[in-house]
Amino acid sequence: MRPLASSKHLIIFVALVSFFGIDSYAQPTSDTAIAWFKAKDLDVEGVAFKDTENDFDRLPERAKDKVRKQVWDLSQFPAGVLVRFQTDSPVIHIKYDLANARLAMPHVPATAVSGVDLYAENDEGVMQWAAVLKPGNTSINQKLLDRIKPKSDGSQRRFDLYMPLFNRPVNLEIGVDANSQFGKAPARTEKPILIYGTSIMHGACASRAGMSISSILGRRLNHPIINLGFSGNGRMELAVGQFIAELDPAVIVIDCLPNLNPQRVAERCEPLVRQLREARPDTPILLVEDRVFTNAWIRVGADSFHKNNQAALRGAYDRLVADGVKNLHYLPATNLLGNDHEGATDGSHPSDLGMMRYADAYEPVLRKIIGK
């Protein structure tokens, strides 16, 4: 039988893999000459409360008995949370365990559900995508990125590491060359933009964490974001509102219509806005309409459902304004997913294209509200 490959061919193949870096960021790593740092000790954005049960939870531990179990469980997935650091290391390693054995979902890949997503600062100071981790099991110890170019001015490069969208990382550490410099990146001092929403804001169905709507907006606006999207459970609840009211964001966005019907919108929108306005008299509040299913054009009743949902929100907005509620803003659904019916994975949840389009619709409105 002819051998599959000679030793000469094997040497050539290994050399090509080494040179071209084929899947280099997904290779198991060794601790030799690597210095490890706990991510929780760095500059963490998107964690709004200090009294959390786990490192990157999105609600405080005391919310456990106040919000519905579904909301609490989802709050332990660190959607929108990122760790900011800087280093001149030529290589970056990652290790962590996953609390949930479900690495992927039918419509969301493992890179987004359970992986981390790395962005790096270029020489112009703009954050650009650099690497994504592709988890194959619940215990991860991998080289995320190697052969990192030094900055032209010799300074340390800043990195943003986005956390998994639908899984909980445990004991996450970042590893760098032991001879390199490493530390926290300068923290952004602006008040965060807070978004309370559904699975769409939570991150379904981005291909990786950095492509969620909140992550895109954070980069475009160079602004901290608090993502309170809860998949299937963004329902304008006062129990969630009481924790939002504790915070002091630059703007509060309410984007919950995809998880509601017109009756629920009419019942819940005004009480939630009044709750928030009582606690935060001057904080801008932005109400966002329901996106339209990309296949609503062919489904009986879908168009009318969305129109009724949107009409209920507009009615609540008009009543609040007429009653003297100030600094209340409104974002129509016109271009949230675009108009070519190509912006969603399953008709409902944005693909990466849809996430970009959502961000395109949000960006000018938020810029105007926060004066940026």
C-alpha positions as MATLAB code, in Angstrom:
seq = 'MRPLASSKHLIIFVALVSFFGIDSYAQPTSDTAIAWFKAKDLDVEGVAFKDTENDFDRLPERAKDKVRKQVWDLSQFPAGVLVRFQTDSPVIHIKYDLANARLAMPHVPATAVSGVDLYAENDEGVMQWAAVLKPGNTSINQKLLDRIKPKSDGSQRRFDLYMPLFNRPVNLEIGVDANSQFGKAPARTEKPILIYGTSIMHGACASRAGMSISSILGRRLNHPIINLGFSGNGRMELAVGQFIAELDPAVIVIDCLPNLNPQRVAERCEPLVRQLREARPDTPILLVEDRVFTNAWIRVGADSFHKNNQAALRGAYDRLVADGVKNLHYLPATNLLGNDHEGATDGSHPSDLGMMRYADAYEPVLRKIIGK';
ca = [
       0.000    0.000    0.000;
       1.329    3.392   -0.949;
       1.926    5.616    2.114;
      -0.339    8.655    2.443;
       2.628   10.995    2.686;
       6.368   10.685    2.888;
       8.309   12.258    5.749;
       9.488   14.880    3.255;
       5.908   15.778    2.362;
       4.974   15.924    6.028;
       7.814   18.335    6.759;
       6.717   20.549    3.870;
       3.098   20.496    5.091;
       4.082   21.436    8.652;
       6.235   24.257    7.305;
       3.348   25.600    5.228;
       1.004   25.456    8.227;
       3.570   27.348   10.288;
       4.203   29.957    7.608;
       0.606   30.672    6.642;
      -0.793   30.307   10.163;
      -3.525   27.907    9.137;
      -5.959   27.981   12.062;
      -3.071   29.198   14.191;
      -5.304   30.976   16.677;
      -7.212   27.765   17.379;
      -4.244   25.617   18.385;
      -3.820   24.264   21.918;
      -1.326   26.309   23.861;
       1.472   25.496   26.270;
       2.143   27.496   29.428;
       5.864   27.621   28.599;
       7.044   31.245   28.629;
       3.476   32.545   28.864;
       2.360   35.009   31.533;
      -1.318   34.663   32.447;
      -3.630   37.446   33.643;
      -7.188   37.214   34.964;
      -9.613   39.026   32.689;
     -11.779   40.167   35.609;
      -8.853   42.238   36.936;
      -8.591   44.291   33.730;
     -10.835   47.075   32.408;
     -14.217   45.359   31.984;
     -16.966   47.217   30.104;
     -20.622   46.244   30.036;
     -20.871   44.989   33.635;
     -23.042   47.657   35.219;
     -23.245   46.292   38.769;
     -20.483   45.509   41.246;
     -22.453   43.013   43.353;
     -22.710   40.218   40.785;
     -22.702   36.489   41.441;
     -20.171   35.764   38.678;
     -17.411   37.782   37.029;
     -19.313   39.024   33.975;
     -23.007   38.862   34.971;
     -25.241   41.609   33.617;
     -27.555   41.884   36.641;
     -26.613   41.994   40.347;
     -26.979   38.916   42.531;
     -29.873   40.537   44.422;
     -31.900   40.516   41.167;
     -32.145   36.727   41.340;
     -35.356   36.799   43.385;
     -36.735   39.944   41.736;
     -36.763   39.113   38.019;
     -38.196   36.063   36.287;
     -35.941   32.977   36.246;
     -35.543   33.196   32.474;
     -34.251   36.759   32.729;
     -31.916   35.852   35.578;
     -30.470   32.862   33.734;
     -29.892   34.911   30.576;
     -28.279   37.721   32.569;
     -25.420   35.349   33.350;
     -24.450   35.268   29.681;
     -22.075   38.242   29.225;
     -23.496   39.601   25.964;
     -21.932   42.951   25.108;
     -19.271   42.643   27.808;
     -15.693   43.272   26.715;
     -12.318   43.213   28.406;
      -9.899   45.970   27.402;
      -6.133   45.522   27.704;
      -2.910   46.592   26.044;
       0.286   44.713   25.286;
       3.268   44.532   22.935;
       3.204   40.741   22.998;
       3.570   39.005   19.603;
       1.095   36.333   20.694;
      -2.147   36.138   22.701;
      -3.510   32.997   24.347;
      -6.867   32.395   25.996;
      -8.050   29.866   28.536;
     -11.412   29.456   30.250;
     -14.091   26.902   31.016;
     -17.701   27.116   29.886;
     -20.575   26.723   32.335;
     -22.907   25.354   29.666;
     -22.134   22.312   27.486;
     -24.249   23.719   24.644;
     -21.531   25.286   22.529;
     -23.780   26.386   19.654;
     -27.434   26.790   18.691;
     -29.179   25.787   15.459;
     -29.092   29.353   14.168;
     -26.058   30.762   16.048;
     -22.537   29.302   15.626;
     -20.211   28.287   18.458;
     -17.960   31.265   17.687;
     -20.757   33.559   18.898;
     -22.472   31.380   21.503;
     -19.340   30.270   23.361;
     -16.306   31.913   21.759;
     -14.459   35.126   22.455;
     -13.848   37.719   19.740;
     -10.717   39.873   19.565;
     -10.374   43.379   18.113;
      -7.095   45.280   17.940;
      -6.143   48.927   17.563;
      -4.504   49.797   14.248;
      -1.881   52.525   13.826;
      -4.648   55.114   13.317;
      -6.302   54.205   16.610;
      -9.269   52.399   15.015;
     -10.392   49.048   16.419;
     -10.336   46.308   13.772;
     -11.184   42.628   13.937;
      -8.186   40.395   14.652;
      -9.249   36.860   15.696;
     -12.115   34.713   16.928;
     -11.971   31.614   19.080;
     -13.716   28.495   17.794;
     -14.567   26.374   20.845;
     -14.672   22.605   20.421;
     -15.337   21.671   24.048;
     -16.082   23.268   27.409;
     -12.449   23.529   28.515;
     -10.480   25.974   26.379;
      -6.762   26.642   26.302;
      -5.837   28.012   22.903;
      -3.587   30.335   21.033;
      -5.936   33.073   19.853;
      -3.553   35.137   17.708;
       0.147   34.998   16.859;
       2.698   36.827   14.684;
       1.184   40.120   15.886;
       2.806   43.082   14.178;
       4.308   45.688   16.515;
       2.820   49.167   16.312;
       4.748   51.537   14.095;
       5.560   53.834   17.021;
       6.660   50.952   19.252;
       3.898   51.511   21.806;
       1.637   48.849   23.252;
      -1.348   47.894   21.142;
      -4.838   48.087   22.658;
      -7.168   45.093   22.397;
     -10.877   44.583   23.046;
     -11.919   41.021   23.883;
     -15.679   40.444   23.535;
     -17.228   37.794   25.784;
     -19.477   34.908   24.603;
     -23.053   35.870   23.797;
     -24.948   32.801   25.052;
     -22.634   30.956   27.434;
     -20.848   31.800   30.688;
     -17.047   31.758   30.727;
     -15.442   30.685   34.006;
     -11.963   31.731   35.179;
     -11.099   33.459   31.921;
      -7.413   34.328   31.576;
      -5.364   36.068   28.891;
      -1.863   34.825   28.182;
       0.983   36.770   26.581;
       4.686   36.328   25.992;
       6.302   36.407   29.414;
       8.848   38.992   28.261;
       6.258   41.436   26.972;
       4.457   44.358   28.578;
       0.822   43.896   29.584;
      -1.776   45.927   31.443;
      -5.175   47.561   31.546;
      -6.163   49.793   28.657;
      -7.191   53.337   29.645;
     -10.830   53.184   30.719;
     -13.419   55.141   28.771;
     -14.971   57.729   31.042;
     -18.183   58.524   29.154;
     -21.488   57.485   30.647;
     -22.585   54.213   28.998;
     -25.403   53.757   26.533;
     -27.857   51.241   28.035;
     -30.044   49.096   25.781;
     -32.887   46.943   27.147;
     -34.026   44.510   24.496;
     -34.699   41.045   23.153;
     -32.714   38.254   21.494;
     -31.867   40.667   18.692;
     -30.016   42.975   21.065;
     -28.734   39.994   23.025;
     -26.847   39.028   19.868;
     -28.849   36.514   17.834;
     -27.755   35.689   15.189;
     -24.321   37.297   14.921;
     -21.515   35.050   13.693;
     -19.272   36.246   16.538;
     -19.648   38.456   19.594;
     -18.098   41.562   18.057;
     -20.778   41.607   15.377;
     -23.722   42.092   17.742;
     -25.533   45.425   17.448;
     -24.296   46.732   20.788;
     -20.682   45.796   19.972;
     -20.804   47.529   16.584;
     -22.274   50.671   18.137;
     -19.681   50.684   20.894;
     -16.888   50.747   18.310;
     -18.524   53.294   16.032;
     -19.368   55.688   18.835;
     -16.241   54.874   20.880;
     -18.580   54.581   23.826;
     -19.246   52.072   26.628;
     -22.399   50.019   26.104;
     -24.516   48.107   28.622;
     -26.349   45.318   26.796;
     -29.488   44.212   28.657;
     -30.860   42.143   25.813;
     -32.550   38.974   27.095;
     -33.337   36.411   24.436;
     -37.121   35.913   24.233;
     -37.530   37.858   27.469;
     -37.207   41.569   26.726;
     -40.722   42.405   27.875;
     -40.698   45.931   29.317;
     -40.878   44.585   32.864;
     -40.806   46.877   35.878;
     -38.746   44.257   37.719;
     -35.964   44.854   35.195;
     -36.685   48.566   35.129;
     -35.971   48.894   38.853;
     -32.363   47.822   38.244;
     -31.996   50.003   35.167;
     -33.206   52.915   37.308;
     -30.247   52.414   39.659;
     -27.820   53.292   36.874;
     -26.843   56.642   35.386;
     -26.370   56.054   31.647;
     -26.055   58.626   28.876;
     -29.262   57.279   27.318;
     -31.680   54.425   28.001;
     -32.882   52.536   24.924;
     -36.021   50.377   25.121;
     -36.132   47.928   22.190;
     -38.551   45.246   23.391;
     -41.306   45.060   20.794;
     -40.179   41.761   19.188;
     -41.091   39.971   22.467;
     -44.458   41.686   22.895;
     -47.853   42.046   21.276;
     -49.850   45.273   20.873;
     -51.818   44.711   24.073;
     -48.678   44.182   26.148;
     -47.005   47.212   24.581;
     -49.993   49.368   25.491;
     -50.014   47.997   29.046;
     -46.292   48.139   29.807;
     -44.576   50.917   27.903;
     -45.924   53.903   29.796;
     -45.388   52.446   33.310;
     -41.790   51.514   32.415;
     -40.980   54.959   31.004;
     -42.547   56.659   34.031;
     -40.587   54.404   36.389;
     -37.336   55.317   34.659;
     -38.203   58.994   34.364;
     -39.008   59.229   38.073;
     -35.586   57.829   38.940;
     -33.715   59.651   36.157;
     -35.517   62.933   35.376;
     -33.003   64.111   32.787;
     -31.735   60.918   31.142;
     -32.781   60.621   27.476;
     -35.004   57.629   26.719;
     -35.234   56.165   23.208;
     -38.166   53.956   22.183;
     -37.485   51.648   19.229;
     -40.112   50.106   16.960;
     -40.391   46.440   16.032;
     -38.415   45.298   13.000;
     -40.510   43.615   10.315;
     -39.944   39.928    9.526;
     -38.018   39.696    6.274;
     -40.609   37.209    4.978;
     -43.622   39.197    6.189;
     -44.404   40.028    2.564;
     -45.505   36.416    1.966;
     -46.945   35.476    5.378;
     -50.612   36.176    6.023;
     -51.109   38.532    8.947;
     -47.433   39.273    9.595;
     -47.548   42.809    8.232;
     -50.596   43.738   10.299;
     -49.032   42.307   13.472;
     -45.956   44.495   13.093;
     -48.020   47.542   12.184;
     -50.237   47.051   15.239;
     -47.205   46.596   17.484;
     -45.664   49.759   16.130;
     -48.927   51.675   16.429;
     -49.186   50.663   20.082;
     -45.684   51.985   20.755;
     -46.358   55.201   18.876;
     -49.569   55.645   20.861;
     -47.712   55.220   24.151;
     -45.044   57.678   23.009;
     -47.632   60.277   21.990;
     -49.446   59.974   25.318;
     -46.237   60.321   27.296;
     -45.190   63.405   25.341;
     -48.657   64.936   25.682;
     -48.434   64.319   29.428;
     -45.237   66.349   29.626;
     -42.549   63.626   29.649;
     -39.407   65.323   28.353;
     -36.351   64.064   26.518;
     -38.222   61.116   25.023;
     -37.080   59.975   21.567;
     -38.397   57.565   18.930;
     -36.777   55.321   16.309;
     -39.097   53.971   13.570;
     -38.577   50.490   12.147;
     -38.225   51.702    8.556;
     -34.658   50.551    7.892;
     -33.750   48.344   10.845;
     -33.187   45.319    8.597;
     -33.078   47.088    5.248;
     -35.635   46.767    2.482;
     -34.283   43.888    0.398;
     -35.456   41.074    2.730;
     -31.859   39.799    3.045;
     -30.969   41.003    6.549;
     -32.080   38.056    8.702;
     -31.121   34.424    9.215;
     -34.609   33.086    9.901;
     -36.845   35.997    9.007;
     -36.634   37.387   12.539;
     -33.050   37.520   13.820;
     -30.435   39.639   12.044;
     -27.505   38.054   10.288;
     -24.216   39.965   10.373;
     -25.640   42.029    7.504;
     -28.758   42.726    9.548;
     -26.690   43.638   12.598;
     -24.816   46.221   10.532;
     -28.099   47.624    9.244;
     -29.514   47.858   12.763;
     -26.396   49.746   13.811;
     -26.741   52.010   10.764;
     -30.264   52.937   11.891;
     -29.312   53.407   15.538;
     -26.084   55.340   15.047;
     -27.308   58.758   13.840;
     -30.109   58.835   16.404;
     -27.763   57.998   19.273;
     -25.145   60.478   18.039;
     -27.731   63.231   18.107;
     -29.001   62.264   21.577;
     -25.584   62.072   23.225;
     -24.142   64.955   21.210;
     -21.347   62.909   19.684;
];
